Amino acid sequence: MPFRPADFRAVRGNDRWQGSRGAVVFTGATVAIALLALAIVQIRLITTMAVTATGTVMIAVLAALTLLPAFAGPR
């Protein structure tokens, strides 16, 4: 019996964003930790780039969690 998206919605409920929220948070946290690990090197340029990139990743995660569902939500 093939899998149908309607079956998945029946099991998980109607919130189609619930599964993607966890994936976005997990991925964002993983990238942030990896970038902040570059600060261990103690080279000022690398540390500054890592901290700046981490801030950018966090902004992207917050935008994905708040703005994307607001714009792509039910019409």
Secondary structure, DSSP 8 states (H G I E B T S, - for coil): ----HHHHHHHH-S-TTHHHHHHHHHHHHHHHHHHHHGGGG--HHHHHHHHHHHHHHHHHHHHHHHHHHHHHS--
